[in-house]
Amino acid sequence: MQLDAYVCGDELLQWITNWSSERKQRVVLNGHCSGWEDVLSGVPQGSVLGPLLFIIYIHDTDNSVNSKILKFADDTKIFNAVGSRRMLIVYAVIYVT
């Protein structure tokens, strides 16, 4: 887990792990409720901790991607200049598959 490198203390790490696991959600529309379903990814919307965890999660992307990367808040763009159709095909094969 990437948090190990940034979080000091086992108790805080355990607290963050507990906060982000075993969550459930449901939809309420016009007074009708769906059943509760497990949330398998993401963090609670509107949380203060969520954006910080996202930054920690994507922070080392630069080290593992052989392209240019632009990061701003919760938006990440990965791109590269392509000089020919052949290079476009090479990048498509490498990055899409």
PAKOLVO-771542 format. One line per 8 residues: number of its first residue (from 1); their letters; for each residue x, y, z of N, C-alpha, C. Coordinates in Angstrom, 1 decimal, padded with zeros to 4 digits, m for minus. Example, Ala and Ser with C-alpha at 12.3 -4.5 7.8 and 13.67 -1.06 7.14 Angstrom:
// residues 2
1 = AS = 013.2/m005.7/007.8/012.3/m004.5/007.8/013.2/m003.3/007.8; 012.8/m002.2/007.1/013.7/m001.1/007.1/012.9/000.0/007.9
//
This chain:
// residues 97
1 = MQLDAYVC = 000.8/m001.2/000.0/000.0/000.0/000.0/000.9/001.2/000.0; 000.6/002.2/m000.8/001.4/003.4/m000.9/001.3/004.3/000.3; 000.3/004.2/001.1/000.2/005.0/002.3/001.3/004.7/003.3; 001.8/003.5/003.3/002.9/003.1/004.2/004.0/004.1/004.2; 004.3/004.6/003.0/005.5/005.5/002.8/005.2/006.9/003.4; 003.9/007.3/003.5/003.5/008.7/003.9/002.9/008.8/005.3; 002.4/007.7/005.8/001.7/007.8/007.1/002.6/007.3/008.2; 002.7/008.2/009.2/003.6/007.8/010.4/002.7/007.2/011.4
9 = GDELLQWI = 002.9/006.0/011.8/002.2/005.3/012.9/001.2/004.3/012.4; 001.2/003.2/013.0/000.3/002.1/012.6/m001.2/002.5/012.9; m001.4/003.2/014.0/m002.8/003.5/014.3/m003.5/004.4/013.3; m002.7/005.4/012.8/m003.3/006.3/011.7/m003.5/005.5/010.4; m002.6/004.7/010.1/m002.7/003.9/008.9/m004.0/003.0/009.0; m004.1/002.4/010.2/m005.3/001.5/010.4/m006.6/002.3/010.4; m006.6/003.5/010.9/m007.8/004.4/010.9/m008.2/004.7/009.4; m007.2/005.1/008.6/m007.5/005.4/007.2/m008.0/004.2/006.5
17 = TNWSSERK = m007.4/003.0/006.7/m007.8/001.7/006.1/m009.3/001.5/006.5; m009.6/001.6/007.8/m011.0/001.4/008.2/m012.0/002.4/007.6; m011.5/003.6/007.5/m012.4/004.7/007.0/m012.8/004.4/005.5; m011.8/003.8/004.8/m012.0/003.6/003.3/m012.5/002.2/002.9; m012.8/001.4/003.9/m013.2/000.0/003.6/m014.6/m000.3/004.2; m015.1/m001.4/003.6/m016.4/m001.9/004.1/m017.5/m000.8/004.1; m017.5/000.0/003.0/m018.6/001.1/002.9/m019.7/000.5/002.1; m020.9/001.1/002.3/m022.1/000.7/001.5/m022.8/002.0/001.1
25 = QRVVLNGH = m023.6/001.9/000.0/m024.3/003.0/m000.5/m025.7/002.5/m001.0; m026.6/003.5/m001.1/m027.9/003.2/m001.8/m028.4/004.5/m002.5; m029.4/004.3/m003.3/m029.9/005.4/m004.0/m031.3/005.7/m003.5; m031.6/006.9/m003.3/m033.0/007.3/m002.9/m033.5/008.3/m003.9; m034.7/007.9/m004.5/m035.3/008.7/m005.6/m036.8/008.8/m005.4; m037.2/010.0/m005.2/m038.7/010.2/m004.9/m039.2/009.4/m003.8; m038.4/009.3/m002.7/m038.8/008.5/m001.6/m038.7/007.0/m001.6; m038.3/006.5/m002.8/m038.0/005.1/m002.9/m036.5/004.8/m002.8
33 = CSGWEDVL = m036.2/003.8/m002.0/m034.8/003.4/m001.7/m034.4/002.1/m002.4; m033.2/002.1/m002.9/m032.7/000.9/m003.4/m032.1/000.1/m002.3; m031.6/m001.1/m002.5/m031.0/m001.9/m001.5/m029.5/m001.3/m001.3; m029.0/m001.7/m000.2/m027.6/m001.3/000.1/m026.6/m002.2/m000.7; m025.6/m001.5/m001.3/m024.6/m002.2/m002.1/m023.2/m001.9/m001.6; m022.3/m002.8/m001.7/m020.9/m002.5/m001.3/m020.3/m001.5/m002.2; m019.5/m000.6/m001.7/m018.7/000.4/m002.5/m017.3/m000.2/m002.6; m016.9/m000.5/m003.8/m015.7/m001.2/m004.0/m014.5/m000.3/m004.3
41 = SGVPQGSV = m014.7/001.0/m004.6/m013.6/001.9/m005.0/m014.0/003.3/m004.6; m013.1/004.2/m004.7/m013.3/005.6/m004.4/m013.3/005.9/m002.9; m013.5/007.2/m002.7/m013.6/007.7/m001.3/m014.9/008.5/m001.2; m015.4/008.7/000.1/m016.7/009.4/000.2/m016.6/010.8/m000.4; m017.6/011.2/m001.2/m017.6/012.5/m001.7/m017.8/013.6/m000.6; m017.1/014.7/m000.9/m017.2/015.8/000.1/m016.3/015.6/001.3; m015.4/014.6/001.3/m014.5/014.4/002.4/m013.3/015.3/002.2; m012.6/015.6/003.3/m011.4/016.3/003.3/m010.2/015.3/003.0
49 = LGPLLFII = m010.3/014.1/003.5/m009.3/013.2/003.3/m009.2/012.6/001.9; m010.3/012.5/001.2/m010.4/012.0/m000.2/m009.4/012.6/m001.1; m009.4/013.9/m001.3/m008.4/014.5/m002.3/m007.0/014.2/m001.9; m006.7/014.2/m000.6/m005.3/013.9/m000.2/m004.9/012.5/m000.5; m005.8/011.6/m000.3/m005.5/010.2/m000.6/m005.3/010.0/m002.1; m006.1/010.7/m002.9/m006.0/010.7/m004.4/m004.6/011.2/m004.8; m004.2/012.3/m004.2/m002.8/012.9/m004.6/m001.7/011.9/m004.2; m001.8/011.2/m003.1/m000.8/010.2/m002.7/m000.9/009.0/m003.7
57 = YIHDTDNS = m002.1/008.7/m004.1/m002.3/007.5/m005.0/m001.6/007.8/m006.4; m001.8/009.0/m006.9/m001.3/009.3/m008.3/000.1/009.9/m008.3; 000.6/010.3/m007.2/001.9/011.1/m007.1/003.1/010.4/m007.8; 003.2/009.1/m007.8/004.3/008.5/m008.5/004.0/008.0/m009.9; 002.9/008.4/m010.4/002.6/008.0/m011.8/003.7/008.5/m012.8; 004.3/009.6/m012.5/005.3/010.1/m013.4/006.5/009.1/m013.6; 006.7/008.4/m012.5/007.9/007.4/m012.5/007.6/006.2/m013.3; 006.3/005.9/m013.6/006.0/004.6/m014.2/005.4/004.7/m015.6
65 = VNSKILKF = 005.2/006.0/m016.1/004.6/006.2/m017.4/005.6/006.9/m018.3; 005.8/006.4/m019.5/006.7/006.9/m020.4/006.1/007.9/m021.4; 005.4/008.9/m020.8/004.7/009.9/m021.6/004.7/011.2/m020.7; 004.1/012.2/m021.3/004.0/013.5/m020.6/002.7/013.4/m019.7; 002.7/014.0/m018.6/001.6/013.9/m017.7/001.3/015.3/m017.1; 000.0/015.7/m017.2/m000.5/016.9/m016.6/m001.4/016.5/m015.5; m001.2/017.1/m014.3/m002.0/016.8/m013.1/m002.5/018.1/m012.5; m003.8/018.1/m012.3/m004.4/019.2/m011.6/m005.6/018.7/m010.8
73 = ADDTKIFN = m005.6/018.9/m009.5/m006.7/018.5/m008.6/m007.0/017.0/m008.9; m008.2/016.7/m009.3/m008.5/015.3/m009.5/m008.5/014.9/m011.0; m007.8/015.7/m011.8/m007.8/015.5/m013.3/m006.3/015.2/m013.7; m006.2/014.1/m014.4/m004.8/013.7/m014.9/m004.9/013.4/m016.4; m004.0/014.0/m017.1/m004.0/013.8/m018.6/m002.6/013.2/m018.9; m002.6/012.1/m019.6/m001.4/011.4/m020.1/m001.4/011.6/m021.6; m000.3/012.1/m022.1/m000.2/012.4/m023.6/001.2/012.3/m024.1; 001.3/012.2/m025.4/002.6/012.2/m026.0/002.5/012.7/m027.5
81 = AVGSRRML = 003.5/013.4/m028.0/003.4/013.9/m029.4/003.7/012.7/m030.3; 002.9/012.6/m031.4/003.1/011.5/m032.3/003.4/012.2/m033.7; 004.6/011.7/m034.2/005.1/012.3/m035.4/004.7/011.6/m036.7; 004.1/010.4/m036.6/003.7/009.7/m037.8/002.6/008.8/m037.5; 001.9/008.3/m038.5/000.9/007.3/m038.3/001.4/006.0/m037.7; 002.7/005.6/m038.0/003.3/004.4/m037.5/003.5/004.6/m036.0; 003.9/005.8/m035.5/004.1/006.0/m034.1/002.8/006.0/m033.4; 001.7/006.5/m034.0/000.4/006.5/m033.4/000.0/005.0/m033.2
89 = IVYAVIYV = 000.2/004.2/m034.1/m000.1/002.8/m033.9/000.7/002.1/m032.8; 002.0/002.4/m032.8/002.8/001.9/m031.7/002.3/002.4/m030.3; 002.0/003.6/m030.2/001.5/004.1/m028.9/000.2/003.5/m028.6; m000.7/003.3/m029.5/m002.0/002.7/m029.3/m001.8/001.3/m028.8; m000.9/000.5/m029.4/m000.7/m000.8/m029.0/m000.1/m000.9/m027.6; 000.8/000.0/m027.3/001.5/000.0/m026.0/000.6/000.4/m024.9; m000.1/001.5/m025.1/m000.9/002.1/m024.0/m002.3/001.7/m023.8; m002.9/001.2/m024.9/m004.3/000.8/m024.8/m004.4/m000.7/m024.5
97 = T = m003.5/m001.5/m024.9/m003.6/m002.9/m024.7/m002.9/m003.3/m023.4
//
